[in-house]
Amino acid sequence: MLLLLLAALLPAPGGLALAQPADTEEEARVLAKEAAKAFRDGDFHVALARFQAANALVPHPTLQVNIGRSFEKLGQWENALDACRAVLAQPALPEATSKAAEECVQRVAPKVVDPTLEVRSAPPGAALMVDGQPKGPTPWKGTVEPGKRQIDVTLPGHRPITREIVAVRGKLESLAVVMVPEAVGGVLAIRTVPPGAALTLDGEEMGESPLEGLGVKPGRYVLEVRKAGFRPVVMAVPVADGELVERDIALVPEGGPVVAARPQWPAWVMMGTGIVAAGVGGVFGIQAIGNRQDADKLARTSTDPDSHRRYDDLVGEMEGNRTVADVLVTSGSVLMLGGLTWLVWPE
């Protein structure tokens, strides 16, 4: 239950409160009422601001508990916990205020969890330090203070590694590092498709692919990749100091890339469709010829004035059939030519 009692209306703990001017008490009372209404309405930002303003005018543990509860509603767990614990530290608290502060602490404390840090290294067994404090060998997992943290990882015979992280309360931060040996300048990783190719570096056999984590000194190397049935690959591989160089190589068969034979069915489909289209176009062409002959005959033999409309209809049908015939014959010819080209054009 929200405590809405005003400091002006309650005796201060231990009788240590100083008398407040009437206008100050009244202003605090108004602010507290506004804060209580905002809290009930779920407007916790406004409630927090009003409770803080009222407490600044007339400090009282009841208002301070309500400040803590407002922080809690806003998810600001640390501020809520600090506010409620500060109330419990005061002497001679009213029973209701003390109970509300204790309940606040019980609710919020489990949510204020220190960040968890997990550090792994390859190889393991490296010495870990967080902000200059030794934590033990890797892999290591434990809690750290929230905020910006410096991680130092060292291993004899390897180069030291320093990283920075931002640790957040209630979250796990994982860090994985690869320790680079001091005796080498970089690391090579060579993979091939298909695998099992013989690898030679500056004339020295390195084994078969895939090759992971080969330590080499800084410099420029000549890599040779050979596998029976595939073309050999020769390439320059520069390696800088402290660099991980990865190469993924696709091998090409001796006879060149395998090209799938071109299917012939598209050619036959085009040619068949072209023949059908040309045939249908021919039918429309014959109809156009018939329309023309009928129109000529009607124009030479008929003396009926009504025959003029029939003549126009025949001419219109002739034009339409001729257009359709032209389109179909042309399309069919193109399709037949395309199919023939598909068959005879070299792959």
Phi and psi in degrees as a GROMACS rama.xvg file:
@    title "Ramachandran Plot"
@    xaxis  label "Phi"
@    yaxis  label "Psi"
@TYPE xy
-69.6763  129.322  LEU-2
-83.96  119.416  LEU-3
-117.168  15.9947  LEU-4
-72.7239  137.985  LEU-5
-86.9835  148.619  LEU-6
-62.6624  -31.3409  ALA-7
-68.0191  -19.7205  ALA-8
-101.87  -4.71391  LEU-9
-120.498  146.026  LEU-10
-69.6191  138.759  PRO-11
-69.9611  150.616  ALA-12
-58.2247  135.14  PRO-13
73.0278  2.92138  GLY-14
64.4785  28.1385  GLY-15
-96.3243  -6.68648  LEU-16
-69.968  141.836  ALA-17
-87.0843  152.054  LEU-18
-64.1181  137.51  ALA-19
-106.467  146.275  GLN-20
-59.4373  150.579  PRO-21
-60.8637  -39.9859  ALA-22
-67.3242  -33.201  ASP-23
-67.8419  -43.7259  THR-24
-62.5007  -40.4414  GLU-25
-64.4938  -41.763  GLU-26
-64.1389  -40.3641  GLU-27
-64.2869  -40.1473  ALA-28
-62.053  -42.6062  ARG-29
-64.5047  -44.2756  VAL-30
-62.7039  -40.5637  LEU-31
-65.8645  -39.0311  ALA-32
-64.4395  -42.786  LYS-33
-63.2643  -39.0696  GLU-34
-64.4203  -42.8334  ALA-35
-62.75  -41.8765  ALA-36
-63.4502  -44.0057  LYS-37
-62.3875  -39.0316  ALA-38
-62.8639  -46.0717  PHE-39
-63.7901  -32.4415  ARG-40
-81.2541  -3.88454  ASP-41
83.9473  9.21164  GLY-42
-93.64  79.3159  ASP-43
-74.2516  -25.6023  PHE-44
-64.9047  -44.9468  HIS-45
-65.9754  -43.1307  VAL-46
-58.7003  -44.9398  ALA-47
-60.2511  -46.5167  LEU-48
-62.6881  -40.1837  ALA-49
-70.0062  -42.4401  ARG-50
-61.974  -42.2336  PHE-51
-63.5289  -40.212  GLN-52
-66.5382  -41.5467  ALA-53
-64.7432  -41.2051  ALA-54
-67.6601  -30.7486  ASN-55
-67.2308  -32.1581  ALA-56
-79.6064  -46.8552  LEU-57
-133.586  86.9553  VAL-58
-58.9191  133.565  PRO-59
-159.002  140.667  HIS-60
-60.5815  -29.0164  PRO-61
-63.4984  -44.9737  THR-62
-64.324  -35.8455  LEU-63
-67.7741  -36.4726  GLN-64
-63.041  -42.6458  VAL-65
-65.6092  -31.6827  ASN-66
-63.0697  -44.6384  ILE-67
-61.8304  -40.6448  GLY-68
-67.6743  -34.4864  ARG-69
-65.7318  -43.3355  SER-70
-58.5721  -41.1406  PHE-71
-61.0347  -45.3628  GLU-72
-63.3403  -28.1744  LYS-73
-85.5851  -1.22965  LEU-74
77.1627  14.5599  GLY-75
-92.7896  77.8482  GLN-76
-62.1495  -43.6846  TRP-77
-63.8693  -44.2938  GLU-78
-63.6102  -39.4752  ASN-79
-63.4347  -44.1768  ALA-80
-64.7418  -42.8603  LEU-81
-61.8483  -42.8073  ASP-82
-65.3377  -44.4198  ALA-83
-71.7854  -36.8752  CYS-84
-65.6054  -35.4078  ARG-85
-63.8109  -34.7366  ALA-86
-65.7229  -44.8587  VAL-87
-64.9867  -22.5277  LEU-88
-76.3434  -10.2184  ALA-89
-83.9765  147.327  GLN-90
-81.8185  158.3  PRO-91
51.5622  52.0076  ALA-92
-77.2489  145.433  LEU-93
-60.1805  147.703  PRO-94
-58.528  -43.7302  GLU-95
-64.396  -39.656  ALA-96
-66.8821  -44.4355  THR-97
-61.5281  -42.9765  SER-98
-64.0379  -42.7186  LYS-99
-63.7631  -39.3012  ALA-100
-67.4778  -40.6343  ALA-101
-63.7302  -42.3496  GLU-102
-64.4725  -37.5346  GLU-103
-60.288  -45.5187  CYS-104
-63.5708  -42.9482  VAL-105
-62.9606  -36.2092  GLN-106
-73.8857  -40.7063  ARG-107
-87.6386  -35.0969  VAL-108
-53.9258  -42.4561  ALA-109
-64.3408  -19.3477  PRO-110
-88.3026  -13.0639  LYS-111
-96.1748  82.864  VAL-112
-108.37  135.611  VAL-113
-63.8189  150.735  ASP-114
-62.3544  151.613  PRO-115
-109.391  133.587  THR-116
-116.723  133.175  LEU-117
-125.363  123.659  GLU-118
-124.293  127.799  VAL-119
-123.324  150.014  ARG-120
-136.3  153.033  SER-121
-125.148  113.337  ALA-122
-73.6673  161.345  PRO-123
-74.1895  178.642  PRO-124
88.3647  11.0795  GLY-125
-78.8358  152.038  ALA-126
-81.0328  130.911  ALA-127
-111.343  135.376  LEU-128
-130.589  136.194  MET-129
-117.442  116.406  VAL-130
53.941  39.0497  ASP-131
82.4681  -1.90093  GLY-132
-101.572  125.354  GLN-133
-66.031  137.502  PRO-134
-117.922  -11.5938  LYS-135
116.264  -176.187  GLY-136
-80.161  157.346  PRO-137
-84.7987  149.096  THR-138
-73.0931  145.653  PRO-139
-136.984  144.115  TRP-140
-143.929  129.449  LYS-141
-171.484  179.907  GLY-142
-92.2959  150.194  THR-143
-136.149  167.778  VAL-144
-70.1223  144.987  GLU-145
-67.7777  153.737  PRO-146
114.128  -165.001  GLY-147
-78.3394  125.017  LYS-148
-124.397  144.056  ARG-149
-104.014  128.106  GLN-150
-110.892  124.301  ILE-151
-119.2  128.68  ASP-152
-124.536  124.757  VAL-153
-130.678  148.372  THR-154
-150.094  128.047  LEU-155
-53.4482  134.598  PRO-156
82.9811  2.51586  GLY-157
-129.204  159.85  HIS-158
-77.2662  136.137  ARG-159
-66.4426  150.934  PRO-160
-125.679  134.645  ILE-161
-124.813  130.235  THR-162
-133.159  156.506  ARG-163
-122.452  138.475  GLU-164
-131.931  163.036  ILE-165
-114.194  109.964  VAL-166
-86.743  133.121  ALA-167
-117.901  136.92  VAL-168
-55.6267  137.153  ARG-169
78.2699  3.53125  GLY-170
-118.721  154.113  LYS-171
-99.4456  126.156  LEU-172
-110.654  118.56  GLU-173
-105.236  139.914  SER-174
-137.023  124.638  LEU-175
-120.913  129.107  ALA-176
-126.849  148.885  VAL-177
-108.768  118.634  VAL-178
-79.9878  125.273  MET-179
-94.9228  123.544  VAL-180
-59.7714  145.936  PRO-181
-69.0239  -26.5188  GLU-182
-77.5615  -8.03348  ALA-183
-123.68  158.015  VAL-184
-95.8768  -19.5473  GLY-185
-164.823  -178.628  GLY-186
-131.104  135.053  VAL-187
-106.249  141.617  LEU-188
-134.15  114.519  ALA-189
-117.892  126.107  ILE-190
-129.677  146.191  ARG-191
-130.938  156.394  THR-192
-126.27  111.353  VAL-193
-76.2096  164.061  PRO-194
-75.1133  178.914  PRO-195
87.5129  16.9944  GLY-196
-85.1271  145.543  ALA-197
-76.9581  131.376  ALA-198
-112.918  130.87  LEU-199
-127.61  130.207  THR-200
-118.304  112.41  LEU-201
52.8319  42.0648  ASP-202
83.4942  -4.83599  GLY-203
-103.173  127.606  GLU-204
-69.4796  131.469  GLU-205
-109.904  -2.50862  MET-206
106.255  -161.102  GLY-207
-108.148  155.808  GLU-208
-76.9964  148.342  SER-209
-80.8746  145.783  PRO-210
-118.339  117.588  LEU-211
-118.727  136.683  GLU-212
69.4646  40.6598  GLY-213
-87.3215  116.17  LEU-214
-79.8546  130.69  GLY-215
-137.491  160.518  VAL-216
-79.1986  158.366  LYS-217
-60.619  142.826  PRO-218
155.503  -170.585  GLY-219
-115.928  124.137  ARG-220
-117.092  156.748  TYR-221
-107.24  117.147  VAL-222
-101.639  128.861  LEU-223
-115.585  132.423  GLU-224
-122.969  122.058  VAL-225
-134.147  138.81  ARG-226
-152.118  136.355  LYS-227
-57.928  132.353  ALA-228
88.4722  -0.763125  GLY-229
-129.308  154.196  PHE-230
-69.0537  137.128  ARG-231
-68.1838  151.228  PRO-232
-120.275  129.834  VAL-233
-126.943  126.258  VAL-234
-147.743  155.079  MET-235
-88.0075  137.144  ALA-236
-127.828  101.706  VAL-237
-80.4532  139.338  PRO-238
-126.878  118.04  VAL-239
-89.2996  164.286  ALA-240
-63.6753  125.558  ASP-241
74.9966  16.3534  GLY-242
-101.167  143.313  GLU-243
-98.9489  114.751  LEU-244
-106.578  122.618  VAL-245
-116.761  136.239  GLU-246
-132.343  125.78  ARG-247
-112.951  115.753  ASP-248
-117.461  125.94  ILE-249
-96.4614  116.655  ALA-250
-80.6833  143.589  LEU-251
-105.774  131.333  VAL-252
-57.3959  155.999  PRO-253
-56.8724  -40.913  GLU-254
-80.3044  11.1012  GLY-255
95.2219  175.855  GLY-256
-59.5486  138.217  PRO-257
-72.546  118.102  VAL-258
-111.406  124.518  VAL-259
-65.6953  139.876  ALA-260
-60.9926  140.476  ALA-261
-69.7963  126.584  ARG-262
-67.6501  145.862  PRO-263
-95.3628  -13.2773  GLN-264
-62.83  -32.6021  TRP-265
-61.3588  -34.6646  PRO-266
-64.9699  -43.9371  ALA-267
-68.4102  -34.7779  TRP-268
-63.6726  -44.4951  VAL-269
-63.8197  -44.5504  MET-270
-66.3178  -41.9493  MET-271
-63.6369  -43.0568  GLY-272
-63.4465  -38.6703  THR-273
-64.2034  -40.7696  GLY-274
-64.2103  -43.0521  ILE-275
-63.2865  -44.8644  VAL-276
-61.9281  -43.0823  ALA-277
-65.1439  -38.1142  ALA-278
-63.2225  -45.8018  GLY-279
-64.5115  -37.7908  VAL-280
-61.1463  -36.9186  GLY-281
-63.1813  -38.0089  GLY-282
-61.7811  -44.8102  VAL-283
-65.5777  -32.9684  PHE-284
-65.6274  -40.7787  GLY-285
-63.4818  -39.5214  ILE-286
-64.7492  -37.1047  GLN-287
-64.0739  -39.5345  ALA-288
-63.741  -42.3962  ILE-289
-62.6595  -40.9621  GLY-290
-60.6441  -39.8365  ASN-291
-66.9519  -42.1352  ARG-292
-64.8538  -41.4209  GLN-293
-64.4778  -39.1961  ASP-294
-66.1549  -41.4472  ALA-295
-62.9598  -45.015  ASP-296
-62.1162  -42.017  LYS-297
-64.3984  -37.3408  LEU-298
-69.6952  -30.7217  ALA-299
-85.5285  -28.5352  ARG-300
-109.626  -24.8253  THR-301
-91.1295  139.555  SER-302
-115.653  4.79574  THR-303
-78.4702  126.845  ASP-304
-60.101  -29.5999  PRO-305
-69.4966  -14.8943  ASP-306
-69.6408  -15.3206  SER-307
-63.0353  -39.8037  HIS-308
-65.042  -41.5348  ARG-309
-62.5414  -37.1738  ARG-310
-62.2443  -45.5775  TYR-311
-62.6605  -39.7332  ASP-312
-62.1133  -42.6976  ASP-313
-64.4841  -39.5013  LEU-314
-64.7572  -40.0767  VAL-315
-64.0364  -43.8134  GLY-316
-63.167  -39.2826  GLU-317
-60.6264  -45.644  MET-318
-63.6014  -43.3365  GLU-319
-62.8485  -46.635  GLY-320
-64.0544  -37.6535  ASN-321
-66.4413  -39.9775  ARG-322
-63.691  -46.7742  THR-323
-60.6646  -41.4717  VAL-324
-62.3914  -44.3017  ALA-325
-60.9415  -44.1528  ASP-326
-64.6598  -45.6393  VAL-327
-67.975  -42.7877  LEU-328
-65.2895  -42.058  VAL-329
-64.6973  -46.0626  THR-330
-62.4101  -42.4078  SER-331
-62.767  -39.0646  GLY-332
-64.0776  -42.1016  SER-333
-63.841  -42.5352  VAL-334
-64.5919  -42.3677  LEU-335
-64.7291  -40.2801  MET-336
-65.7909  -39.7354  LEU-337
-63.5065  -42.9743  GLY-338
-63.8083  -40.3343  GLY-339
-65.3016  -40.7144  LEU-340
-63.4114  -41.0359  THR-341
-57.1717  -39.3019  TRP-342
-73.3053  -40.5039  LEU-343
-96.7143  -15.8835  VAL-344
-71.8409  133.89  TRP-345
-65.6092  144.929  PRO-346
